[in-house]
Amino acid sequence: MIIPIRCMSCGKPVAHLWSEYKKRVNSGEDSKKVLDELGLKRYCCRALFLGHVDLIHEIGQFKKD
């Protein structure tokens, strides 16, 4: 849903990198190259980005009024 502030395994701050990663991958760059250039070298941080599904807009439709 929402990208975590820190990696759940190692504790490295990663949330500030999400918008740059998403923008570059959507423009057609290779995700491996983008992750390397952003400095995400550990597999736990990389898995956090590769496995993330952005569902916040879909979940927001079901809020209580």
CHARMM internal coordinates of N, CA and C (Angstrom, degrees):
IC EDIT
DIST 1 N 1 CA 1.4503
DIST 1 CA 1 C 1.5221
ANGL 1 N 1 CA 1 C 110.31
DIST 1 C 2 N 1.3207
ANGL 1 CA 1 C 2 N 118.28
DIHE 1 N 1 CA 1 C 2 N -72.25
DIST 2 N 2 CA 1.4550
ANGL 1 C 2 N 2 CA 122.18
DIHE 1 CA 1 C 2 N 2 CA 178.98
DIST 2 CA 2 C 1.5247
ANGL 2 N 2 CA 2 C 107.04
DIHE 1 C 2 N 2 CA 2 C -116.17
DIST 2 C 3 N 1.3179
ANGL 2 CA 2 C 3 N 116.10
DIHE 2 N 2 CA 2 C 3 N 134.59
DIST 3 N 3 CA 1.4666
ANGL 2 C 3 N 3 CA 119.87
DIHE 2 CA 2 C 3 N 3 CA -179.11
DIST 3 CA 3 C 1.5353
ANGL 3 N 3 CA 3 C 108.68
DIHE 2 C 3 N 3 CA 3 C -63.24
DIST 3 C 4 N 1.3183
ANGL 3 CA 3 C 4 N 118.24
DIHE 3 N 3 CA 3 C 4 N 132.64
DIST 4 N 4 CA 1.4672
ANGL 3 C 4 N 4 CA 120.57
DIHE 3 CA 3 C 4 N 4 CA -179.84
DIST 4 CA 4 C 1.5368
ANGL 4 N 4 CA 4 C 111.72
DIHE 3 C 4 N 4 CA 4 C -65.98
DIST 4 C 5 N 1.3168
ANGL 4 CA 4 C 5 N 116.97
DIHE 4 N 4 CA 4 C 5 N 154.01
DIST 5 N 5 CA 1.4614
ANGL 4 C 5 N 5 CA 121.90
DIHE 4 CA 4 C 5 N 5 CA 177.99
DIST 5 CA 5 C 1.5247
ANGL 5 N 5 CA 5 C 109.94
DIHE 4 C 5 N 5 CA 5 C -65.18
DIST 5 C 6 N 1.3221
ANGL 5 CA 5 C 6 N 116.37
DIHE 5 N 5 CA 5 C 6 N -43.93
DIST 6 N 6 CA 1.4629
ANGL 5 C 6 N 6 CA 121.91
DIHE 5 CA 5 C 6 N 6 CA -179.10
DIST 6 CA 6 C 1.5253
ANGL 6 N 6 CA 6 C 109.81
DIHE 5 C 6 N 6 CA 6 C -123.36
DIST 6 C 7 N 1.3193
ANGL 6 CA 6 C 7 N 115.14
DIHE 6 N 6 CA 6 C 7 N 156.02
DIST 7 N 7 CA 1.4605
ANGL 6 C 7 N 7 CA 120.85
DIHE 6 CA 6 C 7 N 7 CA 174.51
DIST 7 CA 7 C 1.5258
ANGL 7 N 7 CA 7 C 107.93
DIHE 6 C 7 N 7 CA 7 C -63.29
DIST 7 C 8 N 1.3105
ANGL 7 CA 7 C 8 N 116.49
DIHE 7 N 7 CA 7 C 8 N 135.95
DIST 8 N 8 CA 1.4583
ANGL 7 C 8 N 8 CA 120.19
DIHE 7 CA 7 C 8 N 8 CA -175.58
DIST 8 CA 8 C 1.5276
ANGL 8 N 8 CA 8 C 112.74
DIHE 7 C 8 N 8 CA 8 C -72.20
DIST 8 C 9 N 1.3302
ANGL 8 CA 8 C 9 N 117.53
DIHE 8 N 8 CA 8 C 9 N -20.23
DIST 9 N 9 CA 1.4578
ANGL 8 C 9 N 9 CA 119.96
DIHE 8 CA 8 C 9 N 9 CA -179.01
DIST 9 CA 9 C 1.5221
ANGL 9 N 9 CA 9 C 113.58
DIHE 8 C 9 N 9 CA 9 C -94.32
DIST 9 C 10 N 1.3314
ANGL 9 CA 9 C 10 N 116.76
DIHE 9 N 9 CA 9 C 10 N -50.79
DIST 10 N 10 CA 1.4631
ANGL 9 C 10 N 10 CA 119.43
DIHE 9 CA 9 C 10 N 10 CA -173.47
DIST 10 CA 10 C 1.5296
ANGL 10 N 10 CA 10 C 113.67
DIHE 9 C 10 N 10 CA 10 C -103.37
DIST 10 C 11 N 1.3227
ANGL 10 CA 10 C 11 N 118.07
DIHE 10 N 10 CA 10 C 11 N -17.22
DIST 11 N 11 CA 1.4573
ANGL 10 C 11 N 11 CA 120.85
DIHE 10 CA 10 C 11 N 11 CA 177.29
DIST 11 CA 11 C 1.5159
ANGL 11 N 11 CA 11 C 115.18
DIHE 10 C 11 N 11 CA 11 C 87.93
DIST 11 C 12 N 1.3223
ANGL 11 CA 11 C 12 N 118.20
DIHE 11 N 11 CA 11 C 12 N 6.55
DIST 12 N 12 CA 1.4642
ANGL 11 C 12 N 12 CA 120.73
DIHE 11 CA 11 C 12 N 12 CA 179.52
DIST 12 CA 12 C 1.5309
ANGL 12 N 12 CA 12 C 109.59
DIHE 11 C 12 N 12 CA 12 C -70.94
DIST 12 C 13 N 1.3366
ANGL 12 CA 12 C 13 N 118.78
DIHE 12 N 12 CA 12 C 13 N 135.19
DIST 13 N 13 CA 1.4693
ANGL 12 C 13 N 13 CA 120.84
DIHE 12 CA 12 C 13 N 13 CA 175.97
DIST 13 CA 13 C 1.5250
ANGL 13 N 13 CA 13 C 110.58
DIHE 12 C 13 N 13 CA 13 C -65.88
DIST 13 C 14 N 1.3346
ANGL 13 CA 13 C 14 N 117.26
DIHE 13 N 13 CA 13 C 14 N 125.73
DIST 14 N 14 CA 1.4655
ANGL 13 C 14 N 14 CA 120.56
DIHE 13 CA 13 C 14 N 14 CA -176.35
DIST 14 CA 14 C 1.5223
ANGL 14 N 14 CA 14 C 113.84
DIHE 13 C 14 N 14 CA 14 C -130.08
DIST 14 C 15 N 1.3216
ANGL 14 CA 14 C 15 N 119.26
DIHE 14 N 14 CA 14 C 15 N -13.44
DIST 15 N 15 CA 1.4624
ANGL 14 C 15 N 15 CA 121.29
DIHE 14 CA 14 C 15 N 15 CA -173.17
DIST 15 CA 15 C 1.5181
ANGL 15 N 15 CA 15 C 112.81
DIHE 14 C 15 N 15 CA 15 C -62.61
DIST 15 C 16 N 1.3278
ANGL 15 CA 15 C 16 N 118.03
DIHE 15 N 15 CA 15 C 16 N -33.46
DIST 16 N 16 CA 1.4526
ANGL 15 C 16 N 16 CA 121.03
DIHE 15 CA 15 C 16 N 16 CA -178.34
DIST 16 CA 16 C 1.5290
ANGL 16 N 16 CA 16 C 112.69
DIHE 15 C 16 N 16 CA 16 C -69.53
DIST 16 C 17 N 1.3203
ANGL 16 CA 16 C 17 N 117.58
DIHE 16 N 16 CA 16 C 17 N -14.13
DIST 17 N 17 CA 1.4648
ANGL 16 C 17 N 17 CA 122.06
DIHE 16 CA 16 C 17 N 17 CA -179.70
DIST 17 CA 17 C 1.5246
ANGL 17 N 17 CA 17 C 112.83
DIHE 16 C 17 N 17 CA 17 C -91.62
DIST 17 C 18 N 1.3333
ANGL 17 CA 17 C 18 N 117.81
DIHE 17 N 17 CA 17 C 18 N -13.53
DIST 18 N 18 CA 1.4611
ANGL 17 C 18 N 18 CA 121.49
DIHE 17 CA 17 C 18 N 18 CA -172.22
DIST 18 CA 18 C 1.5266
ANGL 18 N 18 CA 18 C 112.86
DIHE 17 C 18 N 18 CA 18 C -62.29
DIST 18 C 19 N 1.3301
ANGL 18 CA 18 C 19 N 118.38
DIHE 18 N 18 CA 18 C 19 N -45.93
DIST 19 N 19 CA 1.4708
ANGL 18 C 19 N 19 CA 120.24
DIHE 18 CA 18 C 19 N 19 CA -176.32
DIST 19 CA 19 C 1.5235
ANGL 19 N 19 CA 19 C 111.21
DIHE 18 C 19 N 19 CA 19 C -64.94
DIST 19 C 20 N 1.3269
ANGL 19 CA 19 C 20 N 117.27
DIHE 19 N 19 CA 19 C 20 N -39.36
DIST 20 N 20 CA 1.4760
ANGL 19 C 20 N 20 CA 120.90
DIHE 19 CA 19 C 20 N 20 CA 177.73
DIST 20 CA 20 C 1.5253
ANGL 20 N 20 CA 20 C 110.38
DIHE 19 C 20 N 20 CA 20 C -65.59
DIST 20 C 21 N 1.3357
ANGL 20 CA 20 C 21 N 116.75
DIHE 20 N 20 CA 20 C 21 N -43.82
DIST 21 N 21 CA 1.4603
ANGL 20 C 21 N 21 CA 121.16
DIHE 20 CA 20 C 21 N 21 CA 178.74
DIST 21 CA 21 C 1.5293
ANGL 21 N 21 CA 21 C 110.78
DIHE 20 C 21 N 21 CA 21 C -60.58
DIST 21 C 22 N 1.3202
ANGL 21 CA 21 C 22 N 116.44
DIHE 21 N 21 CA 21 C 22 N -48.53
DIST 22 N 22 CA 1.4653
ANGL 21 C 22 N 22 CA 121.24
DIHE 21 CA 21 C 22 N 22 CA -177.81
DIST 22 CA 22 C 1.5256
ANGL 22 N 22 CA 22 C 111.42
DIHE 21 C 22 N 22 CA 22 C -62.37
DIST 22 C 23 N 1.3378
ANGL 22 CA 22 C 23 N 116.41
DIHE 22 N 22 CA 22 C 23 N -42.68
DIST 23 N 23 CA 1.4636
ANGL 22 C 23 N 23 CA 121.17
DIHE 22 CA 22 C 23 N 23 CA -179.66
DIST 23 CA 23 C 1.5330
ANGL 23 N 23 CA 23 C 111.06
DIHE 22 C 23 N 23 CA 23 C -62.98
DIST 23 C 24 N 1.3207
ANGL 23 CA 23 C 24 N 116.46
DIHE 23 N 23 CA 23 C 24 N -44.62
DIST 24 N 24 CA 1.4695
ANGL 23 C 24 N 24 CA 120.08
DIHE 23 CA 23 C 24 N 24 CA -176.57
DIST 24 CA 24 C 1.5245
ANGL 24 N 24 CA 24 C 112.44
DIHE 23 C 24 N 24 CA 24 C -72.01
DIST 24 C 25 N 1.3307
ANGL 24 CA 24 C 25 N 117.61
DIHE 24 N 24 CA 24 C 25 N -37.94
DIST 25 N 25 CA 1.4686
ANGL 24 C 25 N 25 CA 120.28
DIHE 24 CA 24 C 25 N 25 CA 179.15
DIST 25 CA 25 C 1.5286
ANGL 25 N 25 CA 25 C 110.32
DIHE 24 C 25 N 25 CA 25 C -69.67
DIST 25 C 26 N 1.3283
ANGL 25 CA 25 C 26 N 117.11
DIHE 25 N 25 CA 25 C 26 N -39.20
DIST 26 N 26 CA 1.4636
ANGL 25 C 26 N 26 CA 120.22
DIHE 25 CA 25 C 26 N 26 CA 177.78
DIST 26 CA 26 C 1.5209
ANGL 26 N 26 CA 26 C 112.23
DIHE 25 C 26 N 26 CA 26 C -66.63
DIST 26 C 27 N 1.3381
ANGL 26 CA 26 C 27 N 117.47
DIHE 26 N 26 CA 26 C 27 N -24.68
DIST 27 N 27 CA 1.4571
ANGL 26 C 27 N 27 CA 120.20
DIHE 26 CA 26 C 27 N 27 CA 178.03
DIST 27 CA 27 C 1.5309
ANGL 27 N 27 CA 27 C 111.89
DIHE 26 C 27 N 27 CA 27 C -82.38
DIST 27 C 28 N 1.3349
ANGL 27 CA 27 C 28 N 117.41
DIHE 27 N 27 CA 27 C 28 N -5.51
DIST 28 N 28 CA 1.4502
ANGL 27 C 28 N 28 CA 120.68
DIHE 27 CA 27 C 28 N 28 CA 172.93
DIST 28 CA 28 C 1.5163
ANGL 28 N 28 CA 28 C 116.34
DIHE 27 C 28 N 28 CA 28 C 112.36
DIST 28 C 29 N 1.3242
ANGL 28 CA 28 C 29 N 118.23
DIHE 28 N 28 CA 28 C 29 N 3.04
DIST 29 N 29 CA 1.4629
ANGL 28 C 29 N 29 CA 120.05
DIHE 28 CA 28 C 29 N 29 CA 179.27
DIST 29 CA 29 C 1.5270
ANGL 29 N 29 CA 29 C 110.50
DIHE 28 C 29 N 29 CA 29 C -75.54
DIST 29 C 30 N 1.3143
ANGL 29 CA 29 C 30 N 115.38
DIHE 29 N 29 CA 29 C 30 N 156.67
DIST 30 N 30 CA 1.4624
ANGL 29 C 30 N 30 CA 122.29
DIHE 29 CA 29 C 30 N 30 CA 178.54
DIST 30 CA 30 C 1.5272
ANGL 30 N 30 CA 30 C 109.07
DIHE 29 C 30 N 30 CA 30 C -72.45
DIST 30 C 31 N 1.3279
ANGL 30 CA 30 C 31 N 117.05
DIHE 30 N 30 CA 30 C 31 N 130.76
DIST 31 N 31 CA 1.4617
ANGL 30 C 31 N 31 CA 120.48
DIHE 30 CA 30 C 31 N 31 CA -176.10
DIST 31 CA 31 C 1.5284
ANGL 31 N 31 CA 31 C 112.17
DIHE 30 C 31 N 31 CA 31 C -63.89
DIST 31 C 32 N 1.3309
ANGL 31 CA 31 C 32 N 118.71
DIHE 31 N 31 CA 31 C 32 N -33.48
DIST 32 N 32 CA 1.4668
ANGL 31 C 32 N 32 CA 121.08
DIHE 31 CA 31 C 32 N 32 CA 178.16
DIST 32 CA 32 C 1.5190
ANGL 32 N 32 CA 32 C 110.54
DIHE 31 C 32 N 32 CA 32 C -62.47
DIST 32 C 33 N 1.3023
ANGL 32 CA 32 C 33 N 116.49
DIHE 32 N 32 CA 32 C 33 N -44.53
DIST 33 N 33 CA 1.4613
ANGL 32 C 33 N 33 CA 121.62
DIHE 32 CA 32 C 33 N 33 CA -179.75
DIST 33 CA 33 C 1.5295
ANGL 33 N 33 CA 33 C 110.75
DIHE 32 C 33 N 33 CA 33 C -64.72
DIST 33 C 34 N 1.3189
ANGL 33 CA 33 C 34 N 116.62
DIHE 33 N 33 CA 33 C 34 N -42.17
DIST 34 N 34 CA 1.4620
ANGL 33 C 34 N 34 CA 121.01
DIHE 33 CA 33 C 34 N 34 CA -179.64
DIST 34 CA 34 C 1.5231
ANGL 34 N 34 CA 34 C 110.52
DIHE 33 C 34 N 34 CA 34 C -64.50
DIST 34 C 35 N 1.3256
ANGL 34 CA 34 C 35 N 117.57
DIHE 34 N 34 CA 34 C 35 N -45.14
DIST 35 N 35 CA 1.4660
ANGL 34 C 35 N 35 CA 120.98
DIHE 34 CA 34 C 35 N 35 CA 179.35
DIST 35 CA 35 C 1.5210
ANGL 35 N 35 CA 35 C 111.25
DIHE 34 C 35 N 35 CA 35 C -62.08
DIST 35 C 36 N 1.3290
ANGL 35 CA 35 C 36 N 117.11
DIHE 35 N 35 CA 35 C 36 N -39.97
DIST 36 N 36 CA 1.4645
ANGL 35 C 36 N 36 CA 120.70
DIHE 35 CA 35 C 36 N 36 CA 177.71
DIST 36 CA 36 C 1.5261
ANGL 36 N 36 CA 36 C 111.15
DIHE 35 C 36 N 36 CA 36 C -63.13
DIST 36 C 37 N 1.3250
ANGL 36 CA 36 C 37 N 116.66
DIHE 36 N 36 CA 36 C 37 N -44.41
DIST 37 N 37 CA 1.4652
ANGL 36 C 37 N 37 CA 120.34
DIHE 36 CA 36 C 37 N 37 CA -178.24
DIST 37 CA 37 C 1.5247
ANGL 37 N 37 CA 37 C 112.59
DIHE 36 C 37 N 37 CA 37 C -70.40
DIST 37 C 38 N 1.3243
ANGL 37 CA 37 C 38 N 117.71
DIHE 37 N 37 CA 37 C 38 N -27.94
DIST 38 N 38 CA 1.4644
ANGL 37 C 38 N 38 CA 120.91
DIHE 37 CA 37 C 38 N 38 CA 176.97
DIST 38 CA 38 C 1.5258
ANGL 38 N 38 CA 38 C 112.12
DIHE 37 C 38 N 38 CA 38 C -79.26
DIST 38 C 39 N 1.3204
ANGL 38 CA 38 C 39 N 117.90
DIHE 38 N 38 CA 38 C 39 N -8.97
DIST 39 N 39 CA 1.4524
ANGL 38 C 39 N 39 CA 121.65
DIHE 38 CA 38 C 39 N 39 CA 177.10
DIST 39 CA 39 C 1.5188
ANGL 39 N 39 CA 39 C 114.51
DIHE 38 C 39 N 39 CA 39 C 89.63
DIST 39 C 40 N 1.3295
ANGL 39 CA 39 C 40 N 117.63
DIHE 39 N 39 CA 39 C 40 N 16.68
DIST 40 N 40 CA 1.4612
ANGL 39 C 40 N 40 CA 120.95
DIHE 39 CA 39 C 40 N 40 CA 177.54
DIST 40 CA 40 C 1.5205
ANGL 40 N 40 CA 40 C 108.48
DIHE 39 C 40 N 40 CA 40 C -90.93
DIST 40 C 41 N 1.3172
ANGL 40 CA 40 C 41 N 115.55
DIHE 40 N 40 CA 40 C 41 N 94.97
DIST 41 N 41 CA 1.4618
ANGL 40 C 41 N 41 CA 120.78
DIHE 40 CA 40 C 41 N 41 CA -175.55
DIST 41 CA 41 C 1.5210
ANGL 41 N 41 CA 41 C 113.37
DIHE 40 C 41 N 41 CA 41 C -100.82
DIST 41 C 42 N 1.3334
ANGL 41 CA 41 C 42 N 116.96
DIHE 41 N 41 CA 41 C 42 N -27.37
DIST 42 N 42 CA 1.4660
ANGL 41 C 42 N 42 CA 120.02
DIHE 41 CA 41 C 42 N 42 CA -179.14
DIST 42 CA 42 C 1.5245
ANGL 42 N 42 CA 42 C 110.64
DIHE 41 C 42 N 42 CA 42 C -76.75
DIST 42 C 43 N 1.3193
ANGL 42 CA 42 C 43 N 115.70
DIHE 42 N 42 CA 42 C 43 N 144.71
DIST 43 N 43 CA 1.4625
ANGL 42 C 43 N 43 CA 119.66
DIHE 42 CA 42 C 43 N 43 CA -177.50
DIST 43 CA 43 C 1.5197
ANGL 43 N 43 CA 43 C 112.31
DIHE 42 C 43 N 43 CA 43 C -66.53
DIST 43 C 44 N 1.3372
ANGL 43 CA 43 C 44 N 117.75
DIHE 43 N 43 CA 43 C 44 N -28.38
DIST 44 N 44 CA 1.4635
ANGL 43 C 44 N 44 CA 119.39
DIHE 43 CA 43 C 44 N 44 CA -179.16
DIST 44 CA 44 C 1.5300
ANGL 44 N 44 CA 44 C 110.67
DIHE 43 C 44 N 44 CA 44 C -68.64
DIST 44 C 45 N 1.3177
ANGL 44 CA 44 C 45 N 117.43
DIHE 44 N 44 CA 44 C 45 N -41.12
DIST 45 N 45 CA 1.4727
ANGL 44 C 45 N 45 CA 121.21
DIHE 44 CA 44 C 45 N 45 CA 178.77
DIST 45 CA 45 C 1.5257
ANGL 45 N 45 CA 45 C 110.53
DIHE 44 C 45 N 45 CA 45 C -69.26
DIST 45 C 46 N 1.3234
ANGL 45 CA 45 C 46 N 116.76
DIHE 45 N 45 CA 45 C 46 N -39.93
DIST 46 N 46 CA 1.4669
ANGL 45 C 46 N 46 CA 120.86
DIHE 45 CA 45 C 46 N 46 CA 179.63
DIST 46 CA 46 C 1.5251
ANGL 46 N 46 CA 46 C 110.46
DIHE 45 C 46 N 46 CA 46 C -64.92
DIST 46 C 47 N 1.3309
ANGL 46 CA 46 C 47 N 116.70
DIHE 46 N 46 CA 46 C 47 N -40.71
DIST 47 N 47 CA 1.4652
ANGL 46 C 47 N 47 CA 120.61
DIHE 46 CA 46 C 47 N 47 CA 179.94
DIST 47 CA 47 C 1.5255
ANGL 47 N 47 CA 47 C 110.80
DIHE 46 C 47 N 47 CA 47 C -65.73
DIST 47 C 48 N 1.3288
ANGL 47 CA 47 C 48 N 116.65
DIHE 47 N 47 CA 47 C 48 N -33.36
DIST 48 N 48 CA 1.4596
ANGL 47 C 48 N 48 CA 121.22
DIHE 47 CA 47 C 48 N 48 CA 177.57
DIST 48 CA 48 C 1.5291
ANGL 48 N 48 CA 48 C 110.49
DIHE 47 C 48 N 48 CA 48 C -61.00
DIST 48 C 49 N 1.3246
ANGL 48 CA 48 C 49 N 116.58
DIHE 48 N 48 CA 48 C 49 N -43.04
DIST 49 N 49 CA 1.4628
ANGL 48 C 49 N 49 CA 120.84
DIHE 48 CA 48 C 49 N 49 CA -179.99
DIST 49 CA 49 C 1.5194
ANGL 49 N 49 CA 49 C 112.16
DIHE 48 C 49 N 49 CA 49 C -74.95
DIST 49 C 50 N 1.3217
ANGL 49 CA 49 C 50 N 117.34
DIHE 49 N 49 CA 49 C 50 N -42.80
DIST 50 N 50 CA 1.4614
ANGL 49 C 50 N 50 CA 120.71
DIHE 49 CA 49 C 50 N 50 CA -176.65
DIST 50 CA 50 C 1.5247
ANGL 50 N 50 CA 50 C 112.27
DIHE 49 C 50 N 50 CA 50 C -70.99
DIST 50 C 51 N 1.3178
ANGL 50 CA 50 C 51 N 117.28
DIHE 50 N 50 CA 50 C 51 N -29.61
DIST 51 N 51 CA 1.4588
ANGL 50 C 51 N 51 CA 120.42
DIHE 50 CA 50 C 51 N 51 CA -177.92
DIST 51 CA 51 C 1.5153
ANGL 51 N 51 CA 51 C 114.63
DIHE 50 C 51 N 51 CA 51 C -94.58
DIST 51 C 52 N 1.3201
ANGL 51 CA 51 C 52 N 117.20
DIHE 51 N 51 CA 51 C 52 N -2.46
DIST 52 N 52 CA 1.4654
ANGL 51 C 52 N 52 CA 120.93
DIHE 51 CA 51 C 52 N 52 CA -176.72
DIST 52 CA 52 C 1.5226
ANGL 52 N 52 CA 52 C 110.95
DIHE 51 C 52 N 52 CA 52 C -75.30
DIST 52 C 53 N 1.3330
ANGL 52 CA 52 C 53 N 116.13
DIHE 52 N 52 CA 52 C 53 N 132.53
DIST 53 N 53 CA 1.4643
ANGL 52 C 53 N 53 CA 122.55
DIHE 52 CA 52 C 53 N 53 CA 174.92
DIST 53 CA 53 C 1.5163
ANGL 53 N 53 CA 53 C 106.62
DIHE 52 C 53 N 53 CA 53 C -117.30
DIST 53 C 54 N 1.3188
ANGL 53 CA 53 C 54 N 116.52
DIHE 53 N 53 CA 53 C 54 N 121.81
DIST 54 N 54 CA 1.4555
ANGL 53 C 54 N 54 CA 121.65
DIHE 53 CA 53 C 54 N 54 CA -175.53
DIST 54 CA 54 C 1.5252
ANGL 54 N 54 CA 54 C 110.13
DIHE 53 C 54 N 54 CA 54 C -82.32
DIST 54 C 55 N 1.3335
ANGL 54 CA 54 C 55 N 116.91
DIHE 54 N 54 CA 54 C 55 N 98.61
DIST 55 N 55 CA 1.4566
ANGL 54 C 55 N 55 CA 122.65
DIHE 54 CA 54 C 55 N 55 CA -175.25
DIST 55 CA 55 C 1.5260
ANGL 55 N 55 CA 55 C 113.58
DIHE 54 C 55 N 55 CA 55 C -111.20
DIST 55 C 56 N 1.3139
ANGL 55 CA 55 C 56 N 119.01
DIHE 55 N 55 CA 55 C 56 N 7.10
DIST 56 N 56 CA 1.4502
ANGL 55 C 56 N 56 CA 121.12
DIHE 55 CA 55 C 56 N 56 CA -172.43
DIST 56 CA 56 C 1.5211
ANGL 56 N 56 CA 56 C 112.50
DIHE 55 C 56 N 56 CA 56 C -60.48
DIST 56 C 57 N 1.3448
ANGL 56 CA 56 C 57 N 118.25
DIHE 56 N 56 CA 56 C 57 N -35.25
DIST 57 N 57 CA 1.4598
ANGL 56 C 57 N 57 CA 120.25
DIHE 56 CA 56 C 57 N 57 CA -179.33
DIST 57 CA 57 C 1.5339
ANGL 57 N 57 CA 57 C 111.52
DIHE 56 C 57 N 57 CA 57 C -72.32
DIST 57 C 58 N 1.3099
ANGL 57 CA 57 C 58 N 117.09
DIHE 57 N 57 CA 57 C 58 N -33.87
DIST 58 N 58 CA 1.4551
ANGL 57 C 58 N 58 CA 120.36
DIHE 57 CA 57 C 58 N 58 CA 177.34
DIST 58 CA 58 C 1.5201
ANGL 58 N 58 CA 58 C 111.62
DIHE 57 C 58 N 58 CA 58 C -72.17
DIST 58 C 59 N 1.3230
ANGL 58 CA 58 C 59 N 117.12
DIHE 58 N 58 CA 58 C 59 N -40.26
DIST 59 N 59 CA 1.4642
ANGL 58 C 59 N 59 CA 121.81
DIHE 58 CA 58 C 59 N 59 CA 179.37
DIST 59 CA 59 C 1.5322
ANGL 59 N 59 CA 59 C 110.18
DIHE 58 C 59 N 59 CA 59 C -68.17
DIST 59 C 60 N 1.3262
ANGL 59 CA 59 C 60 N 117.23
DIHE 59 N 59 CA 59 C 60 N -34.41
DIST 60 N 60 CA 1.4539
ANGL 59 C 60 N 60 CA 121.70
DIHE 59 CA 59 C 60 N 60 CA -179.13
DIST 60 CA 60 C 1.5214
ANGL 60 N 60 CA 60 C 114.26
DIHE 59 C 60 N 60 CA 60 C -62.11
DIST 60 C 61 N 1.3053
ANGL 60 CA 60 C 61 N 117.68
DIHE 60 N 60 CA 60 C 61 N -20.86
DIST 61 N 61 CA 1.4645
ANGL 60 C 61 N 61 CA 120.83
DIHE 60 CA 60 C 61 N 61 CA 179.29
DIST 61 CA 61 C 1.5262
ANGL 61 N 61 CA 61 C 111.83
DIHE 60 C 61 N 61 CA 61 C -69.55
DIST 61 C 62 N 1.3142
ANGL 61 CA 61 C 62 N 117.91
DIHE 61 N 61 CA 61 C 62 N -21.25
DIST 62 N 62 CA 1.4490
ANGL 61 C 62 N 62 CA 122.01
DIHE 61 CA 61 C 62 N 62 CA -173.83
DIST 62 CA 62 C 1.5257
ANGL 62 N 62 CA 62 C 113.77
DIHE 61 C 62 N 62 CA 62 C -102.91
DIST 62 C 63 N 1.3277
ANGL 62 CA 62 C 63 N 117.42
DIHE 62 N 62 CA 62 C 63 N 19.04
DIST 63 N 63 CA 1.4658
ANGL 62 C 63 N 63 CA 119.47
DIHE 62 CA 62 C 63 N 63 CA -179.54
DIST 63 CA 63 C 1.5342
ANGL 63 N 63 CA 63 C 110.34
DIHE 62 C 63 N 63 CA 63 C -70.18
DIST 63 C 64 N 1.3190
ANGL 63 CA 63 C 64 N 115.05
DIHE 63 N 63 CA 63 C 64 N 152.15
DIST 64 N 64 CA 1.4535
ANGL 63 C 64 N 64 CA 120.28
DIHE 63 CA 63 C 64 N 64 CA 178.54
DIST 64 CA 64 C 1.5142
ANGL 64 N 64 CA 64 C 109.01
DIHE 63 C 64 N 64 CA 64 C -80.58
DIST 64 C 65 N 1.3214
ANGL 64 CA 64 C 65 N 116.24
DIHE 64 N 64 CA 64 C 65 N 143.45
DIST 65 N 65 CA 1.4675
ANGL 64 C 65 N 65 CA 120.82
DIHE 64 CA 64 C 65 N 65 CA 178.07
DIST 65 CA 65 C 1.4999
ANGL 65 N 65 CA 65 C 111.32
DIHE 64 C 65 N 65 CA 65 C -95.89
END
COOR INIT
IC SEED 1 N 1 CA 1 C
IC BUILD
